[in-house]
Amino acid sequence: MHHGLDVEPREAADLIRAGVPQPGGVWADLGSGSGTFTRALAALLGEGGVVYAVDRAAHAMPTVTGAAVVPMTGDFTEPLTLPDLDGVIMANSLHFVASQEQSRVLARIVGYMRRGGSFVIVEYDQRRGSRWVPYPVPLQRFEALAGEVGLVSVREIGRRRSRFGPTELYAATAEKAG
């Protein structure tokens, strides 16, 4: 299941809005896929912002309004060359990382962020893996992972039913301790 198929662009912006504290800043969308959440984030950040759209496959980014988008081919489970980030979004991407690797990968990602930076996750609130969501990250698991990697003040900021079965998508935010 790729990144945005379950969410329309307007819904994407609604889901993550509360996790984007102010316009502007430098963010990364890790596992940006077709760009649904990249475009939503760019619109929320506005003209002064920059979004690094990182994905293993280079995707053509349709016209984006708002922040400048810098497409980057890369694997977020490996070291990336990024500037200090004001925020990170991971929408339907962490569930592709093996459960035992999630903490290590998240710790590296948090290392790219400045103190007080915002982390936004959008995931399926399910416990059982599937072909599309091999390593689920339900909200309770994200709360535990956040505590392991120096993210604090975890709170749910959005939720909606999935179009793909009896599960829900949630959005949560946390900030880098500091």
Residue pairs with C-beta under 8 A, 6 or more apart in sequence:
1 92
1 132
1 133
1 164
2 33
2 34
2 92
3 31
3 32
3 33
3 34
3 35
3 36
3 37
3 91
3 92
3 93
4 12
4 33
4 34
4 35
4 36
4 37
4 91
5 34
5 163
6 92
6 162
6 163
6 164
6 169
7 15
7 36
7 37
7 122
7 160
7 169
8 36
9 36
9 39
9 40
11 160
12 36
12 37
12 39
12 40
12 91
12 122
13 40
13 43
13 44
14 158
15 40
15 122
15 157
15 158
15 160
15 169
15 171
16 37
16 40
16 41
16 44
16 89
16 91
16 120
16 122
16 157
16 158
16 171
17 44
17 157
17 158
18 157
18 158
18 171
18 173
19 87
19 89
19 118
19 119
19 120
19 157
19 171
19 172
19 173
20 41
20 44
20 45
20 87
20 118
20 120
21 118
23 44
23 45
23 46
23 48
23 49
24 45
24 46
24 48
24 49
25 45
25 48
25 49
25 50
25 86
25 87
26 49
26 50
26 52
26 83
26 84
26 85
26 86
26 87
27 41
27 45
27 49
27 50
27 51
27 52
27 67
27 85
27 86
27 87
27 88
27 89
28 51
28 52
28 53
28 54
28 80
28 82
28 85
28 87
28 88
28 89
28 112
29 35
29 37
29 38
29 41
29 51
29 52
29 53
29 54
29 88
29 89
29 90
29 91
30 54
30 76
30 88
30 89
30 90
30 93
30 109
31 54
31 55
31 76
31 90
31 91
31 92
31 93
31 94
31 96
32 38
32 53
32 54
32 55
32 59
32 71
33 55
33 59
33 91
33 92
33 93
34 59
35 53
35 59
35 61
35 62
35 64
35 69
36 91
37 89
37 91
37 122
38 51
38 53
38 61
38 64
38 69
39 61
39 62
39 64
39 65
41 51
41 67
41 89
42 49
42 51
42 64
42 65
42 66
42 67
42 68
42 69
43 64
43 65
43 66
43 67
44 66
45 51
45 66
45 67
46 66
46 67
47 66
47 67
48 67
49 66
49 67
49 68
50 67
50 68
50 69
50 70
51 67
51 68
51 69
51 70
52 70
52 72
52 82
52 85
53 59
53 61
53 69
53 70
53 71
53 72
54 72
54 73
54 74
54 76
54 80
54 82
55 71
55 72
55 73
55 74
56 73
56 74
56 75
57 73
58 71
58 73
59 71
61 69
61 71
72 80
74 80
76 90
76 93
76 105
76 109
77 97
77 101
77 105
79 108
80 112
82 112
84 112
84 113
84 114
85 112
85 113
85 114
85 117
86 113
86 114
86 117
86 118
87 113
87 117
87 118
87 119
87 120
88 109
88 112
88 113
88 117
88 118
88 119
88 120
89 119
89 120
89 121
89 122
90 109
90 119
90 120
90 121
90 122
91 120
91 121
91 122
92 122
92 123
92 124
92 133
92 169
94 102
94 105
94 106
94 121
94 123
94 135
94 137
95 123
95 124
95 133
95 134
95 135
95 136
95 137
96 134
96 135
97 105
97 135
98 135
99 135
102 135
102 137
102 145
103 145
103 148
103 149
106 145
106 146
106 148
106 149
106 151
107 148
107 149
107 150
109 119
110 119
110 149
110 150
110 151
110 176
113 119
113 176
114 176
114 178
115 176
115 177
115 178
116 175
116 176
116 178
117 175
117 176
118 173
118 174
118 175
119 146
119 151
119 173
119 174
119 175
119 176
120 157
120 171
120 172
120 173
121 137
121 142
121 171
121 172
121 173
122 158
122 169
122 170
122 171
123 136
123 137
123 138
123 139
123 142
123 169
123 170
124 133
124 136
124 137
124 138
124 162
124 167
124 168
124 169
124 170
125 138
125 139
125 159
125 167
125 168
125 169
125 170
126 133
126 136
126 138
126 167
127 136
127 138
128 136
129 135
129 136
132 164
137 145
139 156
139 170
139 172
142 154
142 172
143 154
143 172
145 151
146 152
146 154
146 174
150 176
150 177
151 174
151 175
151 176
151 177
152 174
152 175
152 176
152 177
153 173
153 174
153 175
154 172
154 173
154 174
155 172
155 173
155 174
156 170
156 171
156 172
157 171
157 172
157 173
158 170
158 171
159 168
159 169
159 170
159 171
160 168
160 169
161 167
161 168
161 169
162 168
162 169
